Amino acid sequence: AARTRPERPALIAGGHHMSYETFENRAHALAHGLLGLGLQPGDRVAFQLPNGIEAALCYFACFKAGLIGVPCNTRLARREMTFALDHSQARVSSAVASRTNDSPSIARNCQPSITSSTSIRTSCRRTRTTSLR
């Protein structure tokens, strides 16, 4: 369906939909942005997003870039998220915008020093925060 009808909905979540073509383009851009942070295939990318289009984009971007997606429950407390990041050895951590009050300080605990993330809606530009908007 993605090749024969790229305009058809690939994802529908919460009243929003995304076509196969848009999904492919955004997943590709996010994958490129993640690799642009210096990540290498096999590196782990933690993300704390509710179920929805953004979470699917993160997963597919990780697949495209050869990265390992580490989904984290959006209800994790700070201590639990810190443990998840340490245990997973994630090099990048991203969180939904409403969770960013805790995320920047938690992200500093990621194994190597990369703590920047990408923003799906701003074409994967580097940011100092750890949020996907």
Accessible surface in RSA format (square Angstrom, percent):
REM  Atomic radii and reference values for relative SASA: ProtOr
REM  Chains: A
REM  Algorithm: Lee & Richards
REM  Probe-radius: 1.40
REM  Slices: 20
REM RES _ NUM      All-atoms   Total-Side   Main-Chain    Non-polar    All polar
REM                ABS   REL    ABS   REL    ABS   REL    ABS   REL    ABS   REL
RES ALA A   1    82.32  75.7  37.42  57.7  44.91 102.2  41.11  57.9  41.21 109.2
RES ALA A   2    54.45  50.1  43.37  66.9  11.08  25.2  43.39  61.1  11.05  29.3
RES ARG A   3   228.74  96.0 198.32 101.1  30.41  72.4  76.83 105.0 151.91  92.1
RES THR A   4   112.77  80.2  83.33  84.5  29.44  70.2  79.70 107.1  33.07  50.0
RES ARG A   5   125.87  52.8 125.87  64.2   0.00   0.0  17.67  24.1 108.20  65.6
RES PRO A   6    47.58  34.7  47.58  43.4   0.00   0.0  47.58  39.3   0.00   0.0
RES GLU A   7   120.22  69.0 100.68  76.2  19.55  46.5  68.49 132.5  51.73  42.2
RES ARG A   8   115.52  48.5 113.98  58.1   1.54   3.7  22.75  31.1  92.77  56.2
RES PRO A   9    64.32  46.9  49.36  45.0  14.96  54.4  49.65  41.0  14.67  91.2
RES ALA A  10    29.62  27.2   4.48   6.9  25.14  57.2   5.29   7.4  24.33  64.4
RES LEU A  11    48.30  26.9  45.15  32.3   3.14   7.9  48.30  33.9   0.00   0.0
RES ILE A  12   130.92  74.5  99.23  73.9  31.69  76.4  99.23  71.5  31.69  86.0
RES ALA A  13    33.44  30.7  23.26  35.9  10.18  23.2  30.26  42.6   3.17   8.4
RES GLY A  14    78.49  96.8   0.00   N/A  78.49  96.8  46.56 127.8  31.93  71.5
RES GLY A  15    78.84  97.2   0.00   N/A  78.84  97.2  39.65 108.8  39.19  87.8
RES HIS A  16   127.84  69.9 124.55  86.6   3.29   8.4  86.96  89.6  40.88  47.6
RES HIS A  17   126.36  69.1 104.70  72.8  21.66  55.4  59.99  61.8  66.37  77.2
RES MET A  18    15.07   7.8  11.69   7.7   3.38   8.0  15.07  12.8   0.00   0.0
RES SER A  19    21.23  17.9  18.36  24.5   2.88   6.6  13.77  29.3   7.47  10.5
RES TYR A  20    67.68  31.6  64.84  36.9   2.84   7.4  31.85  23.9  35.83  44.2
RES GLU A  21    97.16  55.8  92.12  69.7   5.04  12.0  20.00  38.7  77.16  63.0
RES THR A  22    48.26  34.3  46.47  47.1   1.79   4.3  21.32  28.6  26.94  40.7
RES PHE A  23    21.46  10.7  21.46  13.3   0.00   0.0  21.46  13.0   0.00   0.0
RES GLU A  24    83.39  47.9  82.97  62.8   0.42   1.0  40.73  78.8  42.66  34.8
RES ASN A  25    88.04  60.7  81.17  78.4   6.87  16.5  25.29  60.9  62.75  60.6
RES ARG A  26    92.48  38.8  89.22  45.5   3.27   7.8  15.54  21.2  76.94  46.6
RES ALA A  27     0.49   0.4   0.49   0.8   0.00   0.0   0.49   0.7   0.00   0.0
RES HIS A  28   111.42  60.9 111.26  77.3   0.16   0.4  74.12  76.4  37.30  43.4
RES ALA A  29    37.88  34.8  32.10  49.5   5.78  13.2  36.72  51.7   1.16   3.1
RES LEU A  30     2.82   1.6   2.82   2.0   0.00   0.0   2.82   2.0   0.00   0.0
RES ALA A  31     6.45   5.9   6.45   9.9   0.00   0.0   6.45   9.1   0.00   0.0
RES HIS A  32   131.27  71.7 127.83  88.8   3.44   8.8  83.04  85.6  48.23  56.1
RES GLY A  33    10.99  13.5   0.00   N/A  10.99  13.5   7.92  21.7   3.07   6.9
RES LEU A  34     6.88   3.8   6.88   4.9   0.00   0.0   6.88   4.8   0.00   0.0
RES LEU A  35    69.76  38.8  57.52  41.2  12.23  30.8  57.92  40.7  11.83  31.8
RES GLY A  36    51.78  63.9   0.00   N/A  51.78  63.9  33.78  92.7  18.01  40.3
RES LEU A  37     9.09   5.1   2.02   1.4   7.07  17.8   2.02   1.4   7.07  19.0
RES GLY A  38    38.81  47.9   0.00   N/A  38.81  47.9  30.96  85.0   7.85  17.6
RES LEU A  39     3.32   1.8   0.00   0.0   3.32   8.3   0.00   0.0   3.32   8.9
RES GLN A  40   109.94  61.5 109.94  80.3   0.00   0.0  41.48  88.3  68.46  51.9
RES PRO A  41    95.05  69.3  73.44  66.9  21.62  78.6  74.13  61.2  20.92 130.0
RES GLY A  42    36.99  45.6   0.00   N/A  36.99  45.6  28.66  78.6   8.33  18.7
RES ASP A  43    27.42  19.2  24.25  24.1   3.17   7.5   3.12   7.3  24.30  24.2
RES ARG A  44    86.06  36.1  85.39  43.5   0.68   1.6   1.73   2.4  84.33  51.1
RES VAL A  45     5.54   3.6   5.54   5.0   0.00   0.0   5.54   4.8   0.00   0.0
RES ALA A  46     0.21   0.2   0.21   0.3   0.00   0.0   0.21   0.3   0.00   0.0
RES PHE A  47     3.94   2.0   3.70   2.3   0.25   0.6   3.70   2.2   0.25   0.7
RES GLN A  48     2.20   1.2   2.20   1.6   0.00   0.0   0.00   0.0   2.20   1.7
RES LEU A  49    15.99   8.9   2.20   1.6  13.80  34.7   2.20   1.5  13.80  37.1
RES PRO A  50    70.38  51.3  63.97  58.3   6.41  23.3  68.35  56.4   2.04  12.7
RES ASN A  51   156.07 107.6 126.72 122.5  29.35  70.7  35.08  84.4 120.99 116.9
RES GLY A  52    25.49  31.4   0.00   N/A  25.49  31.4  15.95  43.8   9.54  21.4
RES ILE A  53    16.98   9.7  14.46  10.8   2.52   6.1  15.38  11.1   1.60   4.3
RES GLU A  54    52.06  29.9  52.01  39.3   0.05   0.1  16.09  31.1  35.97  29.4
RES ALA A  55    13.65  12.6  13.62  21.0   0.03   0.1  13.62  19.2   0.03   0.1
RES ALA A  56    21.60  19.9  16.40  25.3   5.20  11.8  20.77  29.2   0.84   2.2
RES LEU A  57     1.72   1.0   1.72   1.2   0.00   0.0   1.72   1.2   0.00   0.0
RES CYS A  58     7.84   5.9   7.54   8.4   0.31   0.7   1.67   4.2   6.18   6.7
RES TYR A  59    79.37  37.1  79.37  45.2   0.00   0.0  57.18  43.0  22.19  27.4
RES PHE A  60    96.65  48.4  96.64  59.9   0.02   0.0  96.64  58.6   0.02   0.0
RES ALA A  61     0.00   0.0   0.00   0.0   0.00   0.0   0.00   0.0   0.00   0.0
RES CYS A  62     0.40   0.3   0.40   0.4   0.00   0.0   0.05   0.1   0.35   0.4
RES PHE A  63   127.11  63.6 104.31  64.6  22.80  59.3 108.58  65.8  18.53  53.0
RES LYS A  64    92.26  45.0  51.68  31.7  40.58  96.6  34.84  31.4  57.42  61.2
RES ALA A  65     7.26   6.7   0.00   0.0   7.26  16.5   4.18   5.9   3.08   8.2
RES GLY A  66    37.77  46.6   0.00   N/A  37.77  46.6  29.32  80.5   8.45  18.9
RES LEU A  67     8.63   4.8   0.00   0.0   8.63  21.7   0.00   0.0   8.63  23.2
RES ILE A  68    78.21  44.5  75.00  55.9   3.21   7.7  78.21  56.3   0.00   0.0
RES GLY A  69    17.23  21.2   0.00   N/A  17.23  21.2   0.22   0.6  17.01  38.1
RES VAL A  70    27.39  18.0  25.96  23.5   1.43   3.4  27.39  23.8   0.00   0.0
RES PRO A  71    72.86  53.1  53.57  48.8  19.29  70.1  53.89  44.5  18.97 117.9
RES CYS A  72    11.17   8.4   2.29   2.6   8.88  20.9   4.86  12.3   6.31   6.8
RES ASN A  73    90.92  62.7  72.61  70.2  18.30  44.1  25.87  62.3  65.05  62.9
RES THR A  74    39.19  27.9  32.48  32.9   6.71  16.0  11.33  15.2  27.87  42.1
RES ARG A  75   211.89  89.0 183.94  93.8  27.95  66.5  62.90  86.0 148.99  90.3
RES LEU A  76    38.94  21.7  37.56  26.9   1.38   3.5  37.97  26.7   0.97   2.6
RES ALA A  77    53.41  49.1  43.56  67.2   9.85  22.4  53.41  75.2   0.00   0.0
RES ARG A  78   113.89  47.8 109.84  56.0   4.05   9.6  49.47  67.6  64.42  39.0
RES ARG A  79   186.02  78.1 177.05  90.3   8.96  21.3  82.68 113.0 103.34  62.6
RES GLU A  80    70.48  40.5  65.19  49.3   5.29  12.6  19.14  37.0  51.34  41.9
RES MET A  81     5.00   2.6   5.00   3.3   0.00   0.0   5.00   4.2   0.00   0.0
RES THR A  82    32.66  23.2  32.66  33.1   0.00   0.0  28.12  37.8   4.54   6.9
RES PHE A  83   134.56  67.3 130.46  80.8   4.10  10.7 133.96  81.2   0.60   1.7
RES ALA A  84    23.82  21.9  17.98  27.8   5.84  13.3  22.78  32.1   1.04   2.8
RES LEU A  85     0.16   0.1   0.10   0.1   0.06   0.1   0.16   0.1   0.00   0.0
RES ASP A  86    59.07  41.4  52.76  52.5   6.31  14.9  21.04  49.5  38.02  37.9
RES HIS A  87   138.94  75.9 114.41  79.5  24.53  62.8  76.71  79.1  62.23  72.4
RES SER A  88    17.27  14.6   9.33  12.5   7.94  18.3  16.42  35.0   0.85   1.2
RES GLN A  89   102.94  57.6  98.61  72.1   4.34  10.3  11.52  24.5  91.43  69.3
RES ALA A  90     0.00   0.0   0.00   0.0   0.00   0.0   0.00   0.0   0.00   0.0
RES ARG A  91    48.89  20.5  48.89  24.9   0.00   0.0  13.76  18.8  35.13  21.3
RES VAL A  92     0.00   0.0   0.00   0.0   0.00   0.0   0.00   0.0   0.00   0.0
RES SER A  93     2.68   2.3   2.68   3.6   0.00   0.0   0.00   0.0   2.68   3.8
RES SER A  94     5.48   4.6   5.37   7.2   0.11   0.3   1.38   2.9   4.10   5.7
RES ALA A  95     0.89   0.8   0.89   1.4   0.00   0.0   0.89   1.3   0.00   0.0
RES VAL A  96    34.67  22.8  34.67  31.4   0.00   0.0  34.67  30.1   0.00   0.0
RES ALA A  97    44.66  41.1  35.61  55.0   9.05  20.6  35.89  50.5   8.77  23.2
RES SER A  98    97.91  82.7  63.37  84.6  34.54  79.6  59.04 125.7  38.88  54.5
RES ARG A  99    59.79  25.1  55.12  28.1   4.67  11.1  19.31  26.4  40.48  24.5
RES THR A 100    27.06  19.2  23.47  23.8   3.59   8.5   5.10   6.9  21.96  33.2
RES ASN A 101   143.39  98.9 114.12 110.3  29.27  70.5  34.48  83.0 108.91 105.3
RES ASP A 102    50.53  35.4  50.09  49.9   0.44   1.0   3.74   8.8  46.80  46.7
RES SER A 103     7.19   6.1   5.25   7.0   1.93   4.5   3.28   7.0   3.90   5.5
RES PRO A 104    41.72  30.4  37.90  34.6   3.82  13.9  39.30  32.4   2.43  15.1
RES SER A 105    40.75  34.4  33.18  44.3   7.57  17.4  33.11  70.5   7.64  10.7
RES ILE A 106     7.31   4.2   5.91   4.4   1.41   3.4   7.31   5.3   0.00   0.0
RES ALA A 107     0.24   0.2   0.20   0.3   0.04   0.1   0.20   0.3   0.04   0.1
RES ARG A 108   164.83  69.2 139.80  71.3  25.03  59.6  57.85  79.1 106.98  64.8
RES ASN A 109    72.18  49.8  58.66  56.7  13.52  32.5  12.55  30.2  59.63  57.6
RES CYS A 110     4.89   3.7   0.00   0.0   4.89  11.5   0.00   0.0   4.89   5.3
RES GLN A 111    95.95  53.7  68.64  50.2  27.31  65.0  12.11  25.8  83.84  63.6
RES PRO A 112    56.36  41.1  44.54  40.6  11.81  42.9  55.76  46.0   0.60   3.7
RES SER A 113   104.30  88.1  78.37 104.6  25.92  59.7  54.02 115.0  50.28  70.4
RES ILE A 114    30.46  17.3  25.05  18.7   5.40  13.0  30.46  21.9   0.00   0.0
RES THR A 115    37.79  26.9  34.25  34.7   3.54   8.4   9.11  12.2  28.68  43.4
RES SER A 116    19.87  16.8  18.88  25.2   0.98   2.3   2.64   5.6  17.23  24.1
RES SER A 117     0.11   0.1   0.11   0.1   0.00   0.0   0.11   0.2   0.00   0.0
RES THR A 118     2.19   1.6   2.05   2.1   0.14   0.3   0.61   0.8   1.57   2.4
RES SER A 119    10.42   8.8  10.42  13.9   0.00   0.0   7.86  16.7   2.56   3.6
RES ILE A 120    14.10   8.0   3.92   2.9  10.17  24.5   4.79   3.4   9.31  25.3
RES ARG A 121   155.97  65.5 124.23  63.3  31.74  75.6  52.08  71.2 103.89  63.0
RES THR A 122    51.66  36.7  49.11  49.8   2.55   6.1  50.12  67.3   1.54   2.3
RES SER A 123    89.25  75.4  68.44  91.3  20.80  47.9  33.90  72.2  55.35  77.5
RES CYS A 124    18.67  14.1   5.18   5.8  13.49  31.7   3.68   9.3  14.99  16.2
RES ARG A 125   156.94  65.9 151.23  77.1   5.72  13.6  62.01  84.8  94.93  57.5
RES ARG A 126   159.32  66.9 133.21  67.9  26.11  62.2  55.02  75.2 104.30  63.2
RES THR A 127    41.91  29.8  32.50  33.0   9.41  22.4  41.04  55.1   0.87   1.3
RES ARG A 128   217.67  91.4 192.61  98.2  25.05  59.6  82.10 112.2 135.56  82.2
RES THR A 129    54.54  38.8  54.03  54.8   0.52   1.2  50.39  67.7   4.15   6.3
RES THR A 130     2.36   1.7   2.36   2.4   0.00   0.0   2.36   3.2   0.00   0.0
RES SER A 131     3.68   3.1   1.86   2.5   1.82   4.2   0.00   0.0   3.68   5.2
RES LEU A 132     6.84   3.8   2.27   1.6   4.56  11.5   2.27   1.6   4.56  12.3
RES ARG A 133   133.25  55.9 124.56  63.5   8.69  20.7  56.33  77.0  76.92  46.6
END  Absolute sums over single chains surface
CHAIN  1 A     7664.6       6276.0       1388.6       3945.4       3719.2
END  Absolute sums over all chains
TOTAL          7664.6       6276.0       1388.6       3945.4       3719.2
